[in-house]
Amino acid sequence: MVKYIGYNINFRILTQVTVGENEGIESALRRFKRQVSKSGIFADLKRLRHHETPIEKYKRKLQQRRKARRR
């Protein structure tokens, strides 16, 4: 059994994929990539790579509030 684990900046486990006995590595990697993209790890990395101005921060939080309200 093999586990693929994704971490965030604070090294907390955000996503985890367990590979089954007869499952191929390629399908497990596809599942892992899908879970990582859904959890927003890449968005956090992009956001933390450069300085975020107060206007950008405001717009991002506004967008998050709109998204949360739609759910």
PAZADREN-85987 format. One record per residue: residue in one letter; x, y, z of N, C-alpha, C in turn. Coordinates in nm, 2 decimals. Each point is the difference from the previous one (the first is absolute). Layout:
N
> aa_nX_nY_nZ_caX_caY_caZ_cX_cY_cZ
> A_X_Y_Z_X_Y_Z_X_Y_Z
...
END
This chain:
71
> aa_nX_nY_nZ_caX_caY_caZ_cX_cY_cZ
> M_0.08_-0.12_0.00_-0.08_0.12_0.00_0.09_0.12_0.00
> V_-0.03_0.10_-0.09_0.07_0.12_-0.01_-0.09_0.12_0.03
> K_0.05_0.10_0.06_-0.08_0.12_0.03_0.06_0.12_-0.06
> Y_-0.08_0.08_-0.07_0.05_0.13_-0.05_-0.07_0.10_0.08
> I_0.08_0.09_0.05_-0.05_0.10_0.10_0.04_0.14_-0.05
> G_-0.10_0.09_0.01_0.03_0.14_-0.04_0.00_0.09_0.13
> Y_0.10_0.09_0.01_0.01_0.08_0.11_-0.02_0.15_-0.03
> N_-0.04_0.08_0.10_-0.01_0.14_-0.03_0.12_0.07_0.06
> I_0.00_0.13_0.01_0.12_0.07_0.04_0.04_-0.03_0.15
> N_-0.10_-0.03_0.08_0.03_-0.03_0.14_0.02_-0.15_0.03
> F_0.01_-0.07_-0.11_0.03_-0.15_0.00_-0.11_-0.08_0.07
> R_-0.13_0.05_-0.02_-0.11_-0.08_0.04_-0.05_-0.08_-0.12
> I_-0.04_-0.12_0.02_-0.05_-0.09_-0.11_-0.13_0.05_-0.05
> L_-0.01_0.04_-0.13_-0.12_0.05_-0.05_-0.07_-0.11_-0.09
> T_0.07_-0.08_-0.06_-0.06_-0.10_-0.09_0.09_-0.13_0.01
> Q_-0.07_-0.11_-0.01_0.07_-0.13_0.01_-0.07_-0.10_-0.09
> V_0.08_-0.08_-0.07_-0.05_-0.10_-0.09_0.07_-0.13_0.03
> T_-0.08_-0.10_0.03_0.05_-0.14_0.03_-0.01_-0.08_-0.13
> V_0.11_-0.06_-0.04_0.00_-0.09_-0.12_-0.05_-0.14_0.04
> G_-0.09_-0.05_-0.08_-0.05_-0.14_0.03_0.09_-0.10_-0.05
> E_-0.03_-0.13_0.03_0.08_-0.11_-0.04_0.02_-0.01_-0.16
> N_-0.11_0.01_-0.07_0.01_-0.02_-0.14_-0.01_0.13_-0.08
> E_0.02_0.11_0.06_-0.02_0.13_-0.06_0.14_0.05_-0.05
> G_0.00_0.05_-0.12_0.12_0.05_-0.06_0.05_0.14_0.06
> I_0.12_0.03_-0.01_0.06_0.12_0.05_-0.06_0.12_-0.07
> E_-0.02_-0.02_-0.14_-0.05_0.11_-0.08_-0.14_0.05_0.05
> S_-0.08_-0.09_0.03_-0.14_0.03_0.04_0.00_0.07_0.14
> A_0.09_-0.05_0.09_0.02_0.06_0.13_0.05_0.14_-0.01
> L_0.10_0.02_-0.09_0.05_0.14_-0.02_-0.11_0.09_-0.05
> R_-0.09_-0.05_-0.09_-0.11_0.08_-0.06_-0.09_0.04_0.11
> R_-0.03_-0.10_0.09_-0.09_0.03_0.11_0.06_0.10_0.10
> F_0.13_-0.01_0.02_0.07_0.09_0.09_0.00_0.14_-0.06
> K_0.03_0.01_-0.12_0.00_0.14_-0.07_-0.13_0.06_0.01
> R_-0.11_-0.08_-0.02_-0.13_0.05_0.00_-0.04_0.05_0.14
> Q_0.04_-0.07_0.10_-0.03_0.04_0.14_0.08_0.12_0.04
> V_0.13_0.01_-0.05_0.08_0.12_0.03_-0.06_0.12_-0.06
> S_-0.05_-0.01_-0.13_-0.05_0.12_-0.06_-0.13_0.04_0.06
> K_-0.08_-0.10_0.05_-0.13_0.04_0.06_0.02_0.06_0.14
> S_0.10_-0.04_0.07_0.03_0.05_0.14_0.06_0.14_-0.01
> G_0.05_0.05_-0.11_0.05_0.13_-0.01_0.14_0.02_0.04
> I_0.08_-0.10_0.00_0.14_0.01_0.04_0.08_0.08_-0.10
> F_-0.03_-0.02_-0.12_0.08_0.08_-0.10_-0.04_0.15_0.00
> A_-0.13_0.03_0.03_-0.04_0.14_0.01_0.07_0.06_0.12
> D_0.01_-0.07_0.11_0.08_0.06_0.11_0.14_0.02_-0.03
> L_0.07_-0.09_-0.07_0.14_0.02_-0.04_0.01_0.12_-0.09
> K_-0.09_0.01_-0.10_0.01_0.12_-0.09_-0.02_0.13_0.08
> R_-0.09_0.00_0.09_-0.03_0.12_0.08_0.12_0.04_0.09
> L_0.07_-0.10_0.05_0.11_0.03_0.10_0.13_0.02_-0.07
> R_0.01_-0.02_-0.13_0.13_0.02_-0.07_0.04_0.14_-0.02
> H_-0.10_0.09_-0.01_0.03_0.14_-0.02_-0.08_0.09_0.10
> H_0.05_0.12_0.02_-0.07_0.09_0.09_-0.14_0.04_-0.05
> E_-0.10_-0.01_0.09_-0.14_0.03_-0.03_-0.03_0.14_0.05
> T_-0.04_0.08_-0.09_-0.04_0.14_0.04_-0.13_0.00_0.08
> P_-0.03_0.10_0.07_-0.13_0.00_0.07_-0.12_-0.01_-0.09
> I_0.01_0.06_-0.12_-0.11_-0.01_-0.09_-0.02_-0.14_-0.05
> E_0.11_-0.07_-0.03_-0.01_-0.14_-0.05_-0.05_-0.09_0.12
> K_0.04_0.03_0.12_-0.05_-0.08_0.11_-0.15_0.02_0.02
> Y_-0.04_0.13_-0.01_-0.15_0.03_0.01_-0.08_-0.07_-0.11
> K_0.05_0.01_-0.12_-0.07_-0.07_-0.11_-0.01_-0.15_0.02
> R_0.11_-0.06_0.04_0.01_-0.14_0.03_-0.10_-0.04_0.10
> K_-0.01_0.07_0.11_-0.09_-0.03_0.11_-0.14_0.02_-0.04
> L_-0.03_0.10_-0.08_-0.13_0.03_-0.05_-0.05_-0.12_-0.09
> Q_0.09_-0.05_-0.08_-0.03_-0.11_-0.09_-0.02_-0.13_0.09
> Q_0.07_-0.02_0.10_-0.02_-0.11_0.09_-0.14_0.01_0.07
> R_-0.04_0.12_0.04_-0.13_0.02_0.07_-0.11_-0.03_-0.10
> R_0.02_0.04_-0.13_-0.11_-0.02_-0.10_-0.01_-0.15_-0.02
> K_0.12_-0.07_-0.01_0.00_-0.14_-0.03_-0.07_-0.08_0.12
> A_0.03_0.04_0.12_-0.06_-0.06_0.12_-0.15_0.02_0.01
> R_-0.04_0.12_-0.04_-0.14_0.03_0.00_-0.08_-0.08_-0.10
> R_0.06_-0.04_-0.11_-0.07_-0.08_-0.10_-0.02_-0.14_0.04
> R_0.08_-0.05_0.09_0.00_-0.14_0.04_-0.12_-0.03_0.08
END
